[in-house]
Amino acid sequence: MAPGYQPPAPEEKEQYVRELFDRIAENYDAMNQVMSAGQWERWHREFVKQTHFRPGDHILDVACGTGDLTLLDAAQVAPGGRVIGVDISEGMLEVGRRRVAASPYRDLITLQVGNAMDLPFPDNTFDGVTMGWAMRNVSSIPKTLAEIFRVLKPGGRFICLEASKPFSRVIRMGFFLYWKTFLPLIDWFVVRAGGKARIRPYTYLSRSLDNYPFPDRLEEMFREAGFTQTDYQLLMLGTVAIHVGTKPAR
Ligand SMILES: C[S@@+](CC[C@H](N)C(=O)[O-])C[C@H]1O[C@@H](n2cnc3c(N)ncnc32)[C@H](O)[C@@H]1O
């Protein structure tokens, strides 16, 4: 299905992921609609239900990319709130800045370069933190969770929307068959990055769940990072998950 493909070694993953998203940034939003078979908005509506943000809140969207969740966050904290989006890919941020500039929330949102594993903010800064479709892409989930926990205010909530590995072996096999057959074809026919290309974006994405924790293990990792009131919701036969956790109030 992906002959000759080598996933990036752990020590080069960050650089690889940055270059990959720089490369696909301009087509990223359109491709999501295609890959999600039109379910993108439905998943995002479920995400919004989990946020519980209020007007005036100060929110961080980690790995904000082109700003989908950033804009949803802003709609909830207006008027009076603020949302900062951080991402390691300048290419994704550039597309995001254009979308934000064309939105009614442009005065509430700032998009800047920042690494999920080393967030450029003081402790206890945000009322809420969101992260969409990105936990698979960080080199260390524990470091990312520790950083998010650190920058949340006590009582603040973290909501993580991400693709997920279904518990059922049968559904998992069917899902992986679809992903691992269909996504690499996008590299060959859309991105023109087949065969020997060092970066094969959609082949990488098709493999990005291989070593990703099952949803119950991810929830356990939330608790190991210090979060309480943890929970998760599965969507689309368990191929998408929304995890939540709260930093305990002092
Ligand atoms: C699949 S995109 C998701 C973008 C956006 N959150 C959304 O909902 O569409 C994953 C994003 O994670 C970013 N990313 C990956 N590793 C990161 C890290 N360590 N720190 C910050 N951003 C990161 C990538 O640059 C990319 O923009």
The ligand as an SDF file (V2000), in Angstrom:
LIG
                    3D

 27 29  0  0  0  0  0  0  0  0999 V2000
   -3.8230   17.9410   11.2090 C   0  0  0  0  0  0  0  0  0  0  0  0
   -3.3030   19.5500   11.5620 S   0  0  0  0  0  0  0  0  0  0  0  0
   -4.6060   20.1670   12.5840 C   0  0  0  0  0  0  0  0  0  0  0  0
   -4.7780   21.6510   12.4900 C   0  0  0  0  0  0  0  0  0  0  0  0
   -5.9800   22.2430   13.2070 C   0  0  0  0  0  0  0  0  0  0  0  0
   -5.9020   22.0640   14.6340 N   0  0  0  0  0  0  0  0  0  0  0  0
   -7.3060   21.7220   12.6940 C   0  0  0  0  0  0  0  0  0  0  0  0
   -8.1700   21.3880   13.5090 O   0  0  0  0  0  0  0  0  0  0  0  0
   -7.4960   21.6520   11.4770 O   0  0  0  0  0  0  0  0  0  0  0  0
   -2.0120   19.2650   12.7160 C   0  0  0  0  0  0  0  0  0  0  0  0
   -1.2780   20.5330   13.0620 C   0  0  0  0  0  0  0  0  0  0  0  0
   -0.4100   20.2630   14.1590 O   0  0  0  0  0  0  0  0  0  0  0  0
    0.7310   21.0660   14.0020 C   0  0  0  0  0  0  0  0  0  0  0  0
    1.7800   20.5480   14.8850 N   0  0  0  0  0  0  0  0  0  0  0  0
    2.3710   19.3350   14.8430 C   0  0  0  0  0  0  0  0  0  0  0  0
    3.2650   19.2100   15.8340 N   0  0  0  0  0  0  0  0  0  0  0  0
    3.2250   20.3700   16.5420 C   0  0  0  0  0  0  0  0  0  0  0  0
    3.8950   20.8520   17.6880 C   0  0  0  0  0  0  0  0  0  0  0  0
    4.8190   20.1070   18.3140 N   0  0  0  0  0  0  0  0  0  0  0  0
    3.5990   22.0810   18.1470 N   0  0  0  0  0  0  0  0  0  0  0  0
    2.6750   22.8540   17.5210 C   0  0  0  0  0  0  0  0  0  0  0  0
    2.0110   22.4590   16.4120 N   0  0  0  0  0  0  0  0  0  0  0  0
    2.2730   21.2300   15.9310 C   0  0  0  0  0  0  0  0  0  0  0  0
    1.0180   20.9750   12.5170 C   0  0  0  0  0  0  0  0  0  0  0  0
    1.8800   21.9730   12.0540 O   0  0  0  0  0  0  0  0  0  0  0  0
   -0.4030   21.0760   11.9580 C   0  0  0  0  0  0  0  0  0  0  0  0
   -0.7530   22.4030   11.6800 O   0  0  0  0  0  0  0  0  0  0  0  0
  1  2  1  0
  2  3  1  0
  2 10  1  0
  3  4  1  0
  4  5  1  0
  5  6  1  0
  5  7  1  0
  7  8  2  0
  7  9  1  0
 10 11  1  0
 11 12  1  0
 11 26  1  0
 12 13  1  0
 13 14  1  0
 13 24  1  0
 14 15  1  0
 14 23  1  0
 15 16  2  0
 16 17  1  0
 17 18  1  0
 17 23  2  0
 18 19  1  0
 18 20  2  0
 20 21  1  0
 21 22  2  0
 22 23  1  0
 24 25  1  0
 24 26  1  0
 26 27  1  0
M  CHG  2   2   1   9  -1
M  END
$$$$
